[in-house]
Amino acid sequence: AKVPGDYPGSMFSPDCAALLLVDVQKGLEDPAWGPRNNPDCEANVGRLLAHWRERGGTIVFVRHDSVEPDSPLRPDRPGNAFKPVISGQPDLLVTKEVNSAFLGAPALEPWLRERGIGAIVVAGIQTNMCCETTARMGGNLGFDVAFALDATHTFDLPDPLNGGVIDADTLARVTAANLHGEFAQVVSTEELIGGS
C-alpha cells in the first residue's frame, strides 16, 4: 500500500517524522567492499534531505566511527567523512561503533521522545546491515518506521553455507521482505516526497 508521505499530517511527512541518514560515508566507496547495488542511492538520499530541509523537518545524521584497525570508517581515516550529498548541519549527529543508530551517542531514543517524535524514516548504507538493524530496533522500541529502500544500497556477500555469492539486489529484496509489515513500512523515495 502506498504511504501518503506527500501531505501535511502524514505519519511519515517531515512535520511528523525524523529523517535518519545512516552511514553515508566516503569509506563505503572503498573497492574492498565489492560490488554494490542501486546506483541511485545517493541521489535519493539527497532528494530526501532536500525535502526535509525545505519543510523544516527533523534531520539526524548517523556516522559509523569504526574501532576496527583496518576499517576505512575509523575516525582518523578520510573515509570516515560523509559523502558530499550529506551537506549542511543536522539537528542531531549520532556516532556509533555498532550497527544500530539507537546504540550510538548521544542516545537517539530519548532525544526523539523529548521532541515528541514517534516516527522515523531510515535511509543510507548498508541496506541489510546498519539501516536494517536501525529499522528493526526502531520498530521494537515502538516508533513508526518507514524504510526508504531506494535510498539505501548494499554490497554482495559470500554465502556462508552454500558457497558462492549472494548479490546485493537479492540482499536488499530480502531486507525489504524481512522488514515490511513487521518492523517497518518499506517505501520509495517518491512515495515519501510525493513527487515534489
N, C-alpha and C positions, 0 to 999 in steps of 0.2 A: 504494500500500500504506500502511496505517495505520502511523504511527510510534508505538511504545508509549512515550510520554513520561510515563505516569502510574504507573510503579512504580520503586522504587529500583534502580539499576544500569542503567537505560535510558541509552543514549548521550546522549539529549537531556533527561534529567531534571536538576533543579537540583543534584544531588550530583555530576554529571559535566560539565555544560555551563555556560559563562558566557552570561549574557543580555546582549546588546548592544542598547541602546536608542539609536537613531541620530536625531539632529537633531529631536527632538520639541520644537520651539521656537515661541514666540509669533509670530515674524516670518513663519512659514509660514501664518498666518491672514490675511495681507495680501490684499485682493481683487485686487491686481495679478497674483497667480499664476494667476487664472482658476478655472474650475470644477474641483472635486475629486471624487474618488470615495470610497467606503467611509466613511460617517459613523460606523461602529462602530470605526474605527481606535483612537482614544484610549481607549475603554473596554476594548478588548482589550489594549492596551499596559498599562493599569492592572491588568488581571487577571494578566497575565504577571509584572509587577513584584511584585504581592502574593504570588503563588505562589512566586516565587524567594525573597522575603524570609521567608515562613513556613517555608521548608525550608532556610534558611541557605545558599542558592546564591550564586554569584559574580555580581555585577551591575556592568556597565560603562555609564556614560552617555557619549554622544558628542555634542559640541556643535560646530556649524559657526560658526567665527569668521571671517566673510567679510572679505576685503580689498577688495571691490568698493565704489566710493564711494557708490553709491546703494542698496546692499543693506540690507534691514531686519534682516539677520543680523549686521551689523557689531557688534563688541564694545561700541561706545559707543551703541548703539541699544536701546530697550526690547525690541525683537523678538528680541534675542539670548538673552533669558532662556528657560528651559524653560517649557513649558505646566504648569499645576497638577498634571496627572497624574504628572509626574516629580517625586516628592517624596522627602524623606529624602536620605541620603548613599549614594553608590555605593562600591563597593570601588575603583573607578578612574574618574577623569574624563579623557577624551581630548578634546583640542581639535584642530581641523583646519581647513585652508583649501582642501582639495580634496575629492573625492568619497569616497575610501576612508578608513574608520576606521583602517586599517593604516598610513596615511601621516600620522598625527597625532602629537601629543606629550602625554604620553610615549608611546614606541613600544609598540604593543599586542602585537605578536607575542612579543617576549621576555618581556614581563610575563606573558602566558598560559603560555608554555613554562616559566618559572621556577616556576609553581604547578602544573605537571603537567596543565594543562587542554588537552585535544585536541579539544574540540567547542564550537561556539558556536551560539547562537540569535539570529537577526537580526530586529529589528522596528524600526519608526519611519517616518520620512519622508525622502525620497520613495521609493516602491516601486522605480521604474525608474532612479533616479539613485544617491544615496548608499547606499541599502540594497542595491540590486543590485550596485553596484561593490564594496561591502564583502564581500558573499557570494561574488562571483566570486574576489576576491583571497584570501579565507579558504580557499576550496576549492583554489586554486592553491598556497597555502602548506602544504597538507596537513591542514588542520583538517576535521573532520566538521562540516558546516553544515546547520542547519535554518533555513528561511526561513518565518517566520510571516506568510503573505500577508495574512490578515485583520487583522493588527496593523500594517499599513502603509497608506499612501494616497499618491496622486499627483494630478497635475493634467493637464487637457487640454493637448495640444501642437499647434502647427501642423505640417502635413505639408510638409516642405521640397521634395519632388519633385512631388507631385500637387496641391498646394494643399489648402485646406480644413483640417479639424481632425481629429486622432486623439484620440478621447475617452479619459479616464483609465481607465475599466474595460478598454478594449482594451489600453492600455499595460500595465496590471497583469497581464492574462492572458498577454501576450507575455513579460513578465519571468518569470512562472511557468514558461512553456514553455522559455525560454532556460536557466533555472537547473536545473530538475528533472532529476535523474539525471546531470547533468554537473558542476555546481558545488555543488549542494545538494539536500536533500530539501525540497520545498515542502509545508508542513503548515498546519493551522489551529491557532488558539489552543486550541480544545477538545482537539485531539489531544495538545498539549503538556502541558496541565494535567490531563487525564484526568477532566474534569467536576467537579473538586473546587473 
